[in-house]
Amino acid sequence: MNTAKPKAIILFDGVCNFCNSTINLVISHDPHAYFHFASLQSPTGQTLLEKYNLSTEQFDTFILIENDQVYQRSTAALKVARRLSGWLPTLHGLIIVPRSLRDMVYNVIAKNRYRIFGKSDACMVPTPDVRSRFLV
């Protein structure tokens, strides 16, 4: 396992198919391996949630921990997008939209993600080449 301190950590719902697809997208557009990952349900995820005084029981949010700062929901997603390759950094421009409006859209997706995209019985298993980026 990689022992270097991660530059940024993304916490995600490990049983959500949409969330897992999003993490796969981040992995494929993160050529410098800036991001590391932990499911909200994992021991590492639970420890980080406790450390930052976040709910350890609600898994309907996407969390970015970067430079000891915590970002959630749409702000987290947009801050992640700005560090990715390809066209994805252009999404960061949406940061000018008031957070309340961005999070309203985010919350609708989060509320319906299992119904629309489905749910797994277990967290995703990363391929060997990216396993070191997952914190367990």
Number of C-alpha atoms within 10 A of each C-alpha: 8 10 6 6 8 18 13 18 25 26 29 24 23 23 20 23 19 19 24 20 13 14 20 14 13 22 19 12 17 17 12 10 16 16 23 23 22 23 24 28 21 17 13 17 22 18 15 18 19 12 9 12 9 13 11 14 10 10 18 19 19 21 24 26 20 17 10 11 9 16 18 17 20 24 21 19 20 21 19 25 21 15 18 22 15 10 10 16 15 13 14 17 12 13 14 8 10 9 15 10 11 16 17 13 13 19 16 10 15 20 12 12 17 16 10 11 13 12 18 13 8 9 18 17 11 12 8 8 7 12 15 15 20 19 19 13
